[in-house]
């Protein structure tokens, strides 16, 4: 194999697997396991794979920064750059101990534009992803994907399958046009799409924003779709330190929902409506609303002090102190009346929505729409038809895009989030006013203002009553000659 780096641009018949379709790697010497877990070992991904991913990202992002500044063109969305990284290194790539591998970067120039659109410079992107080892997270879903989080907790790296990566590449032009028009979207922001190849195996990765900051302790976490069929966390999931609950769990834990003030509720529902319209236009289904709940009343300053005193290392002590200060600032902001119409923003610019539950506890709610790379293809149509034979079709998660979006909106805006009920105005029973001397004088001068018996008819009144029939409706009078 030549040691030279063969950086080239090819157009989309991307994601060619060289005979090992839909398999991913753990190390360069371990054969790809079953398709269900995407080829990643259950006991974790090897450090060599993490290191190779970081090396590939550092090389491609660093090279983009040296290119001429220009507008994004349509063909930029379909460019795929492939670079070979031999273990012994070459003139363009450093030597490493991860084994020979190829690293593909999809739409590099377009993704650079998107990162700048969201205020992320190449230096910040590289520092977050490549300066420290990636942290592997447990998978909260059933997809078998592997999740890494960056050292600054800002980015999530998720492994995706061939069809999902291919769908994302086709989605990019229209998807980011919509994101540019709606900056307050709850949709995920994609920052990069990569593929690492070694030994005929592939591991495809998408980099996106992290909705749930570690600087805020999440007491509860939910994955909500708006459906009820099999939408309850498994017993295995419940054994985790922070399990991800589902729709039926939420309805049981919060039968009255989460309460927002009127302005926040209206703004949130409008955002959800716009996002669902975008997803529906791309025929996307099976997405979820990820909800992280921080209960302010359960994180008292006294407990934070204990955390600081019980820290076992200077780093833990620093982190605990930072969380204590962060908690105090958030608590003050939520209790201020001036915060009623806005949101609480953490240091890393991830937004928490102040809310209350039926117990009256003050909450910070972090939300985002996830898993948007499922289109309503033939397989999904067959899945819905098969399940609908045995269950109510409207309760099944997989459904046609229009119905899915409508059900999703209705559930989020009527079951999950509700307006704080307005208390009706109270009226006090007032005693009648006391008559003053001026009132008594007025009564003396005008007896008709006081309650008294009706007047007695005089002879003049009887005369008027006798004449009154002349003016009633009757036959016309007869005139004699």
C-alpha positions as CSV (number, residue, x, y, z in Angstrom):
1,X,0.0,0.0,0.0
2,X,1.3,3.4,-0.9
3,X,2.1,5.6,2.1
4,X,1.0,8.7,0.2
5,X,-2.2,10.4,1.3
6,X,-4.8,10.2,-1.5
7,X,-7.2,13.1,-0.7
8,X,-9.8,13.2,-3.4
9,X,-13.3,14.4,-4.0
10,X,-16.0,11.9,-5.1
11,X,-19.8,12.4,-5.5
12,X,-22.5,10.5,-4.0
13,X,-22.5,7.1,-4.4
14,X,-21.1,7.5,-1.0
15,X,-20.9,5.0,1.8
16,X,-19.5,2.1,-0.3
17,X,-18.7,-0.7,2.1
18,X,-16.4,-3.0,0.1
19,X,-18.2,-6.2,0.9
20,X,-19.1,-5.6,4.6
21,X,-22.4,-3.6,4.4
22,X,-23.7,-2.1,7.6
23,X,-20.9,-3.3,9.8
24,X,-18.8,-1.2,12.2
25,X,-15.5,-1.8,14.0
26,X,-14.2,-2.0,17.5
27,X,-10.6,-2.6,16.7
28,X,-8.9,-3.3,13.4
29,X,-8.3,-6.9,14.3
30,X,-11.8,-7.9,15.7
31,X,-14.3,-9.2,13.2
32,X,-17.5,-7.3,12.8
33,X,-20.2,-8.6,15.2
34,X,-24.0,-8.8,14.5
35,X,-25.9,-6.2,12.6
36,X,-28.2,-5.4,15.6
37,X,-25.5,-3.7,17.7
38,X,-23.9,-2.0,14.7
39,X,-20.6,-3.9,15.2
40,X,-19.7,-2.2,18.5
41,X,-18.8,-4.3,21.5
42,X,-21.0,-4.1,24.5
43,X,-18.1,-3.5,26.8
44,X,-17.2,-0.3,25.0
45,X,-15.3,1.0,22.0
46,X,-11.5,0.6,22.0
47,X,-9.3,3.6,22.6
48,X,-7.6,3.1,19.2
49,X,-10.9,3.7,17.4
50,X,-11.5,6.9,19.4
51,X,-8.0,8.1,18.7
52,X,-8.4,7.4,14.9
53,X,-11.6,9.3,14.8
54,X,-10.0,12.3,16.5
55,X,-7.0,12.1,14.2
56,X,-9.3,12.1,11.1
57,X,-11.4,15.0,12.3
58,X,-8.3,17.1,13.2
59,X,-6.8,16.5,9.8
60,X,-9.9,17.3,7.7
61,X,-11.1,20.3,9.7
62,X,-7.6,21.8,9.9
63,X,-7.3,21.6,6.1
64,X,-10.6,23.3,5.5
65,X,-9.5,26.4,7.4
66,X,-6.8,27.0,4.7
67,X,-9.3,27.2,1.8
68,X,-10.6,30.4,0.1
69,X,-13.6,32.0,1.6
70,X,-16.6,31.8,-0.7
71,X,-20.3,31.0,-0.7
72,X,-21.7,27.5,-0.4
73,X,-22.6,25.9,-3.7
74,X,-25.1,23.1,-4.3
75,X,-22.3,20.7,-5.4
76,X,-20.6,21.3,-2.0
77,X,-23.3,19.2,-0.3
78,X,-22.3,16.1,-2.4
79,X,-18.5,16.3,-2.0
80,X,-16.8,13.3,-0.2
81,X,-13.1,13.6,0.7
82,X,-11.2,10.4,1.5
83,X,-7.8,10.5,3.1
84,X,-5.6,7.4,3.8
85,X,-3.8,7.3,7.2
86,X,-1.0,4.7,7.1
87,X,0.4,3.7,10.5
88,X,3.9,4.8,9.6
89,X,2.7,8.2,8.5
90,X,3.4,10.1,5.3
91,X,4.1,13.6,4.0
92,X,0.5,14.8,4.8
93,X,-0.5,12.6,7.8
94,X,1.4,11.9,11.0
95,X,2.5,8.5,12.2
96,X,0.2,6.7,14.7
97,X,-0.5,3.4,16.4
98,X,-4.1,3.0,15.4
99,X,-3.5,0.8,12.3
100,X,-4.0,1.8,8.7
101,X,-7.4,3.3,8.0
102,X,-9.2,5.6,5.5
103,X,-11.2,8.5,6.8
104,X,-14.0,10.0,4.7
105,X,-15.5,13.5,5.2
106,X,-18.8,14.3,3.7
107,X,-19.6,17.9,2.5
108,X,-16.7,19.4,4.4
109,X,-17.1,22.9,3.1
110,X,-20.8,23.0,3.6
111,X,-20.5,21.7,7.2
112,X,-17.9,24.4,7.9
113,X,-20.4,27.0,6.8
114,X,-23.0,25.5,9.1
115,X,-20.7,25.5,12.1
116,X,-19.9,29.2,11.5
117,X,-23.6,29.9,11.1
118,X,-24.1,28.6,14.7
119,X,-21.1,30.5,16.0
120,X,-18.6,27.6,16.2
121,X,-15.1,28.4,15.0
122,X,-12.7,25.7,13.7
123,X,-10.5,26.3,16.7
124,X,-13.3,25.7,19.1
125,X,-14.5,22.7,17.2
126,X,-11.1,21.0,17.1
127,X,-10.3,21.9,20.7
128,X,-13.6,20.3,21.9
129,X,-13.4,17.1,19.9
130,X,-9.6,16.5,19.7
131,X,-7.9,18.0,22.7
132,X,-9.2,15.5,25.3
133,X,-10.2,11.8,24.9
134,X,-13.8,11.2,23.9
135,X,-16.2,10.0,26.6
136,X,-18.3,7.1,25.6
137,X,-22.0,7.1,26.8
138,X,-24.4,4.3,27.4
139,X,-27.0,4.0,24.7
140,X,-30.5,5.0,26.0
141,X,-32.3,3.6,22.9
142,X,-32.7,0.3,21.1
143,X,-30.9,1.3,18.0
144,X,-27.5,-0.1,19.1
145,X,-25.8,3.2,18.3
146,X,-22.6,4.3,20.1
147,X,-22.5,7.8,21.7
148,X,-19.4,9.9,22.5
149,X,-19.5,13.2,24.2
150,X,-16.8,15.9,23.8
151,X,-14.6,17.0,26.7
152,X,-16.5,20.3,27.0
153,X,-19.9,18.5,26.9
154,X,-21.0,20.6,23.9
155,X,-21.0,18.0,21.1
156,X,-22.4,14.5,20.8
157,X,-20.9,12.0,18.3
158,X,-23.3,9.3,17.3
159,X,-22.7,6.2,15.2
160,X,-25.3,5.9,12.4
161,X,-26.2,3.2,9.9
162,X,-25.7,3.4,6.1
163,X,-29.2,4.5,5.3
164,X,-29.3,7.1,8.0
165,X,-26.0,8.7,6.8
166,X,-27.1,8.6,3.2
167,X,-30.5,10.2,4.1
168,X,-28.7,13.0,6.1
169,X,-26.5,13.9,3.1
170,X,-29.6,14.2,0.8
171,X,-31.4,16.2,3.5
172,X,-28.7,18.8,4.1
173,X,-29.6,21.5,1.5
174,X,-33.2,21.9,2.4
175,X,-32.8,21.1,6.1
176,X,-30.3,23.9,6.7
177,X,-32.3,26.3,4.7
178,X,-35.1,25.8,7.2
179,X,-32.8,26.0,10.2
180,X,-31.5,29.3,8.9
181,X,-35.0,30.7,8.8
182,X,-35.9,29.4,12.3
183,X,-33.0,30.0,14.7
184,X,-35.1,29.0,17.7
185,X,-35.6,25.5,16.4
186,X,-35.6,22.4,18.6
187,X,-34.2,20.3,15.7
188,X,-30.7,18.9,16.1
189,X,-27.8,20.9,14.6
190,X,-25.5,18.7,12.6
191,X,-21.9,19.8,12.6
192,X,-20.1,17.0,10.7
193,X,-20.6,13.6,8.9
194,X,-17.7,11.2,8.8
195,X,-16.9,7.6,7.9
196,X,-13.9,5.6,9.1
197,X,-12.9,2.5,7.1
198,X,-10.5,-0.2,8.1
199,X,-10.2,-3.9,7.1
200,X,-13.3,-3.6,4.9
201,X,-15.5,-2.4,7.8
202,X,-17.1,1.0,8.3
203,X,-18.1,3.2,11.2
204,X,-20.2,6.2,10.3
205,X,-20.4,9.2,12.6
206,X,-22.5,12.3,12.9
207,X,-21.5,15.2,15.1
208,X,-24.4,17.2,16.6
209,X,-25.2,19.5,19.5
210,X,-25.8,18.1,23.0
211,X,-29.2,19.1,24.4
212,X,-28.5,18.1,28.0
213,X,-25.6,20.0,29.8
214,X,-23.7,18.2,32.5
215,X,-23.4,21.4,34.4
216,X,-27.0,20.9,35.4
217,X,-28.0,17.7,37.3
218,X,-30.8,16.0,35.4
219,X,-33.2,14.3,37.9
220,X,-35.5,12.9,35.2
221,X,-35.2,12.1,31.5
222,X,-37.9,11.2,29.0
223,X,-38.0,10.1,25.4
224,X,-41.5,11.2,24.1
225,X,-43.1,10.4,20.8
226,X,-46.8,10.9,21.4
227,X,-47.6,7.2,21.0
228,X,-48.6,4.7,23.7
229,X,-48.0,1.2,22.2
230,X,-45.0,-0.3,24.1
231,X,-44.0,3.2,25.2
232,X,-42.8,2.2,28.7
233,X,-39.2,1.9,29.9
234,X,-38.0,-1.6,30.3
235,X,-37.0,-3.1,33.6
236,X,-33.4,-3.2,32.4
237,X,-33.5,0.6,31.5
238,X,-34.9,1.3,35.0
239,X,-31.9,-0.2,36.6
240,X,-29.7,2.6,35.2
241,X,-28.5,5.6,37.3
242,X,-30.5,7.9,35.1
243,X,-33.0,5.9,33.1
244,X,-34.7,7.2,30.0
245,X,-38.5,6.9,30.6
246,X,-41.1,7.0,27.9
247,X,-44.6,8.3,27.2
248,X,-46.6,6.1,29.5
249,X,-44.1,6.7,32.3
250,X,-44.5,10.4,31.8
251,X,-48.2,10.3,32.0
252,X,-48.0,8.3,35.2
253,X,-45.4,10.5,36.8
254,X,-47.0,13.8,35.6
255,X,-50.7,13.2,35.0
256,X,-51.3,17.0,35.0
257,X,-48.2,17.7,32.8
258,X,-45.6,20.4,33.2
259,X,-46.9,24.0,33.7
260,X,-45.4,27.0,31.8
261,X,-46.5,30.6,31.8
262,X,-48.7,31.6,28.9
263,X,-46.0,33.3,26.8
264,X,-43.6,30.5,27.1
265,X,-46.2,27.9,26.3
266,X,-47.3,29.8,23.2
267,X,-43.8,30.3,22.0
268,X,-42.9,26.6,22.6
269,X,-45.9,25.3,20.8
270,X,-45.3,27.6,17.8
271,X,-41.7,26.3,17.6
272,X,-42.8,22.6,17.8
273,X,-45.4,23.3,15.1
274,X,-42.8,24.8,12.7
275,X,-40.3,22.0,13.3
276,X,-42.9,19.3,12.7
277,X,-43.9,21.0,9.4
278,X,-40.2,20.8,8.3
279,X,-40.0,17.2,9.3
280,X,-43.3,16.4,7.6
281,X,-42.1,18.1,4.4
282,X,-39.1,15.6,4.3
283,X,-41.4,12.7,5.1
284,X,-39.5,12.1,8.4
285,X,-41.1,10.0,11.1
286,X,-40.3,8.2,14.4
287,X,-38.6,11.3,16.0
288,X,-38.8,12.0,19.7
289,X,-38.7,14.9,22.1
290,X,-35.9,14.4,24.6
291,X,-36.9,16.0,27.9
292,X,-34.4,16.5,30.7
293,X,-35.9,17.8,34.0
294,X,-33.8,19.5,36.7
295,X,-35.8,19.9,40.0
296,X,-34.4,23.0,41.6
297,X,-36.0,22.2,45.0
298,X,-34.0,18.9,45.1
299,X,-30.6,20.6,44.7
300,X,-30.3,22.8,47.8
301,X,-27.2,24.8,48.5
302,X,-26.6,22.8,51.7
303,X,-26.3,19.6,49.6
304,X,-24.0,21.4,47.2
305,X,-21.8,22.4,50.2
306,X,-21.6,18.7,51.2
307,X,-20.6,17.8,47.7
308,X,-17.7,20.3,47.9
309,X,-16.6,19.1,51.3
310,X,-16.8,15.5,50.2
311,X,-14.8,15.9,47.0
312,X,-11.9,13.5,46.6
313,X,-9.9,15.6,44.2
314,X,-9.2,19.2,43.3
315,X,-11.0,18.7,39.9
316,X,-14.1,17.4,41.6
317,X,-14.0,20.2,44.1
318,X,-13.8,22.8,41.3
319,X,-16.7,21.2,39.4
320,X,-18.8,21.0,42.6
321,X,-18.1,24.7,43.4
322,X,-19.0,25.7,39.8
323,X,-22.3,23.8,40.1
324,X,-23.1,25.4,43.4
325,X,-22.6,28.9,42.0
326,X,-24.6,27.9,38.9
327,X,-27.5,26.6,41.0
328,X,-27.6,29.8,43.1
329,X,-27.8,32.0,40.0
330,X,-30.5,29.9,38.4
331,X,-32.5,29.8,41.6
332,X,-32.4,33.6,41.8
333,X,-33.4,34.1,38.1
334,X,-36.4,31.8,38.3
335,X,-37.7,33.5,41.4
336,X,-37.5,37.0,39.8
337,X,-40.6,38.3,38.2
338,X,-38.5,39.7,35.3
339,X,-37.8,36.2,34.1
340,X,-41.4,35.3,33.5
341,X,-41.3,35.8,29.7
342,X,-38.0,34.4,28.9
343,X,-35.7,31.4,29.4
344,X,-32.8,30.5,31.6
345,X,-29.5,30.1,29.7
346,X,-26.6,28.2,31.1
347,X,-23.0,29.2,30.7
348,X,-22.6,27.0,27.6
349,X,-25.7,28.6,26.0
350,X,-28.0,25.6,26.4
351,X,-31.4,26.8,27.4
352,X,-33.5,25.6,30.3
353,X,-37.2,26.5,30.4
354,X,-38.5,27.4,33.9
355,X,-41.6,25.3,34.7
356,X,-43.6,23.8,37.6
357,X,-45.1,20.4,38.2
358,X,-48.4,19.6,39.9
359,X,-46.6,19.5,43.3
360,X,-45.5,23.2,42.8
361,X,-41.8,22.3,42.5
362,X,-39.7,24.7,40.4
363,X,-38.1,23.0,37.4
364,X,-35.7,23.7,34.6
365,X,-36.7,21.8,31.5
366,X,-34.2,21.0,28.7
367,X,-35.7,19.8,25.4
368,X,-34.7,18.9,21.9
369,X,-36.0,16.8,19.0
370,X,-33.9,13.8,18.3
371,X,-33.7,10.8,15.9
372,X,-34.8,12.6,12.8
373,X,-33.0,10.3,10.3
374,X,-35.9,7.9,9.8
375,X,-37.9,8.4,6.6
376,X,-41.2,6.8,5.8
377,X,-39.8,4.2,3.4
378,X,-41.4,0.9,2.3
379,X,-40.1,-1.0,5.4
380,X,-41.7,1.5,7.7
381,X,-45.0,1.3,5.8
382,X,-45.0,-2.5,6.1
383,X,-44.1,-2.3,9.8
384,X,-47.1,0.0,10.5
385,X,-49.5,-2.2,8.5
386,X,-48.4,-5.4,10.3
387,X,-48.7,-3.9,13.8
388,X,-52.0,-2.3,12.9
389,X,-53.5,-5.8,12.4
390,X,-53.2,-6.5,16.1
391,X,-53.3,-3.1,17.7
392,X,-54.9,0.3,17.3
393,X,-53.0,1.9,14.4
394,X,-53.2,5.3,15.9
395,X,-51.3,4.2,19.1
396,X,-48.3,2.8,17.1
397,X,-45.2,4.8,16.9
398,X,-44.5,4.3,13.2
399,X,-47.1,6.2,11.1
400,X,-47.4,8.3,8.0
401,X,-45.6,11.6,8.3
402,X,-48.7,13.9,8.4
403,X,-50.5,11.9,11.2
404,X,-47.2,11.5,13.1
405,X,-46.6,15.2,13.1
406,X,-50.1,16.1,14.2
407,X,-50.1,13.5,17.0
408,X,-46.7,14.7,18.2
409,X,-47.8,18.3,18.4
410,X,-51.0,17.5,20.1
411,X,-49.4,15.4,22.8
412,X,-46.6,17.9,23.5
413,X,-48.8,20.9,23.7
414,X,-51.8,19.4,25.6
415,X,-50.4,16.5,27.6
416,X,-46.8,17.4,28.3
417,X,-46.7,21.2,28.5
418,X,-49.7,23.1,29.8
419,X,-50.4,26.7,30.6
420,X,-50.4,27.7,34.3
421,X,-54.1,28.0,35.2
422,X,-55.2,31.6,35.8
423,X,-57.0,32.0,39.1
424,X,-60.3,33.8,38.7
425,X,-60.7,37.3,40.2
426,X,-62.1,37.3,43.7
427,X,-64.9,39.7,44.6
428,X,-65.4,40.7,48.3
429,X,-68.9,41.2,49.7
430,X,-69.2,44.9,50.7
431,X,-71.7,46.3,53.2
432,X,-74.1,49.0,52.0
433,X,-72.7,52.6,52.3
434,X,-73.6,54.6,55.4
435,X,-75.9,57.6,54.8
436,X,-74.3,60.9,55.7
437,X,-76.1,64.1,56.6
438,X,-76.0,65.2,53.0
439,X,-77.8,62.0,52.0
440,X,-80.5,62.5,54.7
441,X,-81.0,66.1,53.5
442,X,-81.5,64.8,49.9
443,X,-84.0,62.2,51.1
444,X,-85.9,65.0,52.9
445,X,-86.1,67.1,49.8
446,X,-86.9,64.2,47.4
447,X,-89.2,61.7,49.1
448,X,-89.6,59.8,45.9
449,X,-86.0,58.4,46.3
450,X,-87.1,56.6,49.5
451,X,-89.0,53.3,49.6
452,X,-92.6,53.9,50.3
453,X,-96.1,52.7,49.5
454,X,-97.5,53.5,46.1
455,X,-99.5,56.8,45.9
456,X,-103.3,56.7,46.4
457,X,-105.3,57.5,43.3
458,X,-107.2,60.8,43.5
459,X,-110.4,61.8,41.6
460,X,-108.2,63.3,38.9
461,X,-106.5,59.9,38.4
462,X,-109.9,58.2,38.1
463,X,-110.9,60.7,35.5
464,X,-107.8,59.9,33.5
465,X,-108.5,56.2,33.8
466,X,-112.1,56.8,32.5
467,X,-110.8,58.7,29.5
468,X,-108.0,56.3,28.7
469,X,-110.1,53.8,26.6
470,X,-110.6,56.6,24.1
471,X,-106.9,56.2,23.1
472,X,-106.8,52.4,22.9
473,X,-107.0,50.4,19.7
474,X,-110.7,49.9,18.8
475,X,-113.1,50.3,15.9
476,X,-113.2,53.8,14.4
477,X,-115.8,56.2,15.8
478,X,-119.1,56.6,14.0
479,X,-120.2,60.2,13.2
480,X,-123.9,61.0,12.9
481,X,-125.1,63.7,10.7
